[in-house]
Amino acid sequence: MGKKSENNRTESVRVTSIAWKINLQNIWLRVTSYLWIDFFVCLVLTVVFIYGMDVQLAGAFSMNYDRSVLWGETLKDAVYKVETNKGNLSYTVAVGQWLYWLRWAGICIVVVQLIQVIDETVHGTAQVRKHLKPLNEIAAQAQALSAQAFDETKYHSLEDAISNFRVETIDAGIHMHDKDLLGIETALNDLLERIRASYKQQTQFVSDASHELRTPIAVIQGYVNMLDRWGKEDEAILTESIEAIKNEANHMQKLVEQLLFLARGDANRQSLDKKRLCLNDIMKEVWEESLMIDEKHHYKYEETGCAYVFGDCDMLKQSARILIDNAAKYTEEGEEILIRAGEWKDGSPFYGIQDNGIGMASQEVAHVFDRFYRADAVRNSKTGGTGLGLSIAKWIIDRHQAYCDIVSREGLGTRFSVIFPKLPRDNDNTQENI
């Protein structure tokens, strides 16, 4: 403790010495600036006085005039005299009263300046110390850190904990119980948590994909066995088997294509050709296509203003088709499906798909974009979906910096509204390849 107190006193003396030197420089700068200001003011007043007196008395200023000040018994008796034309003309004016007041004004100014210099001399060092305190504390902390003994055992323990870590214990994380390594420990555990979540997501995705592929493969295998037993001679079984195998093969092809699309998207290998597009034109084309493809539902198109977006035309069409196809699956024949495009409530461009289908419960809406997710009401229905369409639509929406607003009520229907960021007006010819 004694040595520490002595070091603190030594450090305090050193800081005070530095502060005094800095303050001394400040005082010298202040005194020098005051002297120059006073000299400049006096010079200006003198020039203005001489020029003004010449113009007032002689009518013009000239360097050839003889000028002098005649001092009386007191300062108030002083007279300013100007002689022109080698003494032929002489003018005088009493200036004592002005010089008297100028003297007292100068004295007041000098007194104020002296007070400021004295105040800075007395209190300036303390002010400098106050301003230097944060720097001094930083220096003291740096010195204290450099003086600390380096404990290699802590870092060896951390190294051993990382080396002995096992994947099967990822949920447990790394715990050193050392406050000095708490920051590193927290960062490592956060990283492990993200790895665990990603690992679980990938595992679940592979498991779901395997399950989805297992069903069509089993169906195809069953029909192949039936053909092998009876289909060679029974034309009805042959026709049924070929039709079923074709349907399941198409379903598998669609599923594999969607899996590849999402895999490329997750790996950032799915390219987008973005440019300025009229969202109204895109949705009108999708509406016309829907009228030709699906005659079982009534499709209606509405516009709420003209909207432009910065995006990939084909991808935007694909996302809209997925949402329309989803609406058609869960809407009875003859019901209306509304397609909208234009400006959202805040003026942002958007498109919307609204149906009169079975709707969803509130807890199901939160998972509607999850891969292979099925709502309970349609889990066993024959909709022909793969469970990946809405996930692909969500990926496309996200890559356009847009978001989806979903309103759904069981028995009433569902409304998907995709809202895009506003497009700057000076972005007319902008193009980007992502």
N, C-alpha and C positions, 0 to 999 in steps of 0.2 A: 504493500500500500504506500509506504514511504517513497519508494522509487517512482511509483505511478504519479504521486502528488508532485514530486520534483519535476517529472517530465511535463506534467500539465502546466506548472508554473513557468518552466522554460519555454514551452510552446506559446503561452500567453504573452510573455515578454517579447518573443520573436514577432508575433502578430501585431503587438502594439508598436514595435519599432517600424514595421512595414507600413502600418496605418499612419504613423507620424510622418514618414517620408512622403507618402502619397498626399497627405493633407498639406504638407509644406509646399509641394508643387502646386496644389490647388490655390494656396494663398498667394504664391508668387504670380500665378496666372491672373488671379483676380486683381492684384495691385497693378500689374502691368496693363491690364485692360482698362482699369479706371484712369490711369495716367494718360493713355492714348485717347480715351473718350474726352477727358477734360481738356487736353491739348486741342483736339479737333473742334470742340465746342467753342473754346476761346478764339481759335483761328477763324471760325465761321462768323462769330459775332463781330470780330474786328473788321473783317472784310465787308460785312454787311453795313457796319457803322460808317466806315470810310466812304464806301460807295454811296450810301444814302445821304451823307452830309454834303458830298461833292455835288450831287444832283440837286439837293435842296438849296445849297448856298450859291454855287457857281453855275448851276444849270447843266453841267455835264461832268463826267469823270475824265480825269487826265492824269497821266503819270508825272507830268511836269509841275504839278501844284506842290507848293511847300505847305506841309501840314505840321501842326504842333499842338500840344496840350499845355495850357498855362495853368499851373497849380496855384491855388490861393492858400489862405491860412488853414482851411479845412477842405476835405474832399468835396463838399457841396459847393465850394467856390470855384471849382475847375471850369475852364473855358476851352473850347476847341476852336482853333484858328486855321483858316485856309487862305493862303496868299497865291494870287494868280498873276501871270504876265510880269514876272520878275518884281513883284511887290507893288505893281500899280493898283491892283485891286485886292482888298482884304475883307474877309468875312469871318465873323466870330459867332459862336452860339454857346450858351451855358449848358454844360453836360454834367455838372456836378451831381445833381439829384439822381440822374440815371446811373452814374457810376456808383453812387452810394447804395442804391438798391441792388445793383448787379453784384457788388461786393458781398452783401449779406446773402444773396441767393447762392453765390459761389461757396460762401462759408457753410451754408446749410447742406449743400450737396456734398462737400468734402466731409462734413461731420457724419452724414448718413453713410458714406462710403467707408469711413474709418470704423463706424460701429459694425458694419457688415464684416469688415476684415477682422476686427477683434472677436466677433462672434464665431467666425469660422476658425480662428486660431484657438479659441477655448473649446468649442464643441465639435469642431470638424473631425478630429481624430476619432471620437466616439462614433460619429456617423459613418466614417469609413470602416471602422471595425464592424458596425452593424451590417453594412453591405457586404463585407468580406466573410461574415459568419457562415453563410451556406457553403461557400467554397472551402472554408476552413474545416467544416464538418465533413465534407466529402473527402478532403485530404486525410482527415483523421481516420475515417472509416476505411479508406484505402490502405492506410498505414497499418491499421489494426488487422485487416484481412491478410496483408502481406506478412504480418508478424505471426499469424496463426500457424501452428504446426500442421503439416500435411499428414493426415491420417489415411494411409494407404489401405488399411484393413477394411474401411467402409466401402471403398470402391471395389476391392477384391470380393467383398460379400455380395455387392450388387452384381458383379460379373458372374459369380457362382450361381446366384439366383436366376439370372437370365439363362445361363448355360444349362441348368438343371430343370428348366421349365418344360412342362409336357403339355401337348395339345389337349389331352383329355382333362386337364385341370385348368382349362382356359377361363372357366367361370370363376374360379377362385382368385385369379390374378396373382400379382407379385406384391408381397408385403414384407418390407424390411424393418418396420418399426423404428425408423431412424429419422428424426425431424430434419436433419441436415439433407437427407435424400428424399424428403417428402415430395418435392416438386418433380423430380425425375420419376419417382414411383407413381405419382398421379398421371403423368404424361404417358408412361408405359401402359398403365391399366386402361386408360382411355383408348389407346391404340388397340390393345387387345380386345376391348369391348366392341370396337368397330369391326375388327377382323372377325370376331365371333358372330356378330350380326350378319356380316356379309357371307360368312361360311354357312350359317343356317339358311339364309335366303337362297344361296346357290344349291344347297342340299335339297331344300324343299322344292325348288324349281326342277331339279333333275328328277326327283321322286314323282312330282306331278306329271312331268312330261313322259316319264316311263309308264305311269298309270294310264295316261291318255292314249299312248301308242299301243298299250297292251290290249285294249278293247277291240280296235279294228283288226289287229293282227289275229286275235282269237276268233273274231267273226269270219275273217277270210279263211283261216285254217279250218273252221267248222264246215264252211261251204265246200272247200276243196275236198275234205273227207267225204262229204255227202255226194259230191260229184263222182268221186272215186268208187263209191259203193253202188249208187243207183242212177247217177246222172247220165251215164253213157247211153242208157236205153230210154230214160224218161225225159221227154222233151220239156215238160213243164218244170221239172227240177233243174234241168240245164239252163233254161231261160231265167228262172228265179236266182240261181246261183251266180250266173254271169252278171246280172243286174246288181245283186248285193255286193259282189266283189268289186265291181266298178265304183259303186257308191263309197265303199269303205276305202278303196284306193284313193279316190278323190279327197275324201276326208283326211287321210293320212298325208297326202301331198299338201293340202292346205295347212295342216298342223305343222308339218316340217318347215314350210315356207315361213310361217309366222314365227316359229322358234328361231330360225336363222335370222329373220329380221330383228328380233329382240336381241339376239346374241351379238349381231353387228352393232346394234344401238348401244348395248352395254359396253362394248369395246371401242366405242367412238369411231367406228369404221363405216357408219351409215352416212352418206353424203347428202347434203341439201343444196339445191341451187336457188338461192333466195333473190328475189327482185320485187319491185313495187307491183302490186296486183290489186285489181278491183275485186273485193270480196263478194259484192253483189253478183258479178258476172259468174264467178266460180260456183256459187250456190244455185244460181239459176240453171247452170249446166247440169249440176247434180240433180236438181228437181226434175228437169226434163228427162234425164236418164232413168230416174225412179219411176216416172210415169210409163216409160216403155218397158222396163224390166218387171215391175210388179203391178199387175192389174187387179190384185185382190184388195188393195187399200186405196183410199182417196188421198192424194197428195196435194197440199195447198202451199202456195209460196207467197210470202209477204216481205215487203221492204220497209225499213224505218230509217230512211236517209241513205246517203251514198257513203260507203266505207272502203278505205284502202288499207292494205296490210303489206308488210315486208316479209315475204315468205316463199316457200316452194309450192308451186301450183299443184303438182301431182300429189304431194304429201297432204296438202290441205284437202284436196278432193277425197283422198283415201280416208282421212279422219272423219269427214262428213259422211261418207258412204258407210263406214263402220257404225256410226251412231244411228243412221237411218235404218240399216239392216237390223240393228239391235231393237229399234222401235218396232219394226215390222214383225219381228219374231214374237213379241209379247203383246201385240195388238190384234184383236179379232178382225176377221175379214169384214170389209165394208166400212170399217172405222177410218177416221181421218188422222193423218199425220201432217203436222204443220212444220214447214221449213221457213226459217226467217233469216234475214241478213240486214245489216245496216249499222246504226249507232246504238250503243248501250246507254244506260241511264246517264253516265258521266261523259258521254261523247266518244267513248272508245269504240273501235270497230268490233263487231261480234257476229257470230252466226248461231242459230239455235235450232234444235230438233225437239218437237213436243208431240207426245202420243197420248192416246186414251187407253193405254194398256193396263196391265195388272198392277203396275206401280211397285214400290219397294218400301220396306220399313226403314225407319231412321237409322237403325244400327247397320243395315245392309248398305246404305248409301256410302258409308265411310270405307267400305271394302270393294266398291263396284269396279275399281280399276286394278285390283289385285289379280295377279296371274292365276288362271284356272279357278277363279272364285265363282261359285254358283249360289244364288240366293235360294233359300229353302223352298220357296214357292215354285221354282223352276228346276230344282236339282234333278228331278226324275222326268222332266218333260222332254219331248222329242223335238228340240229346237234346232238340232244340227250344228250347234256352235261348238267351238273348241275351247272357249274360256280365255282366249288370248286377244280377241279383237279389241276390246276396250282398253287393254294394256297397251296395245300398239297405238291406239288413238291418243292415249294419255302421253305416250312418248313423243308423238308428233306435236301435240299441244305444248308440251314442256319445251321442246326444241325451238318453238316460235315465241318463247317467253310469254305465253298466254296461260290462262287458268280457266277452269271449268266450274261453272255454278250449276248445281244440281238441285232441283226441287221435285220431290216425288211423294205421292200419297197412295197407299194401298187401295186398289180398286178404282182409282181415278186416273192414274197415268204418271208419266215422268217427263220432265223438261230438262234438257241439257243445253246450257248456254256457254259458248266458248268465247271469252273476251280477250282481245289482243291489245298490246300496247299501242298508244297513239303514234301515228306515223308523222315525222316532221315534214313540213311542207316543202323544204329544200332537198328532199330525198327522192326526187322524181326519177332520176336516172341512175340511182344507186344499185349496184349489183354486187353480190357476194357469194363465193363458193365456200361452203362449210363441209 
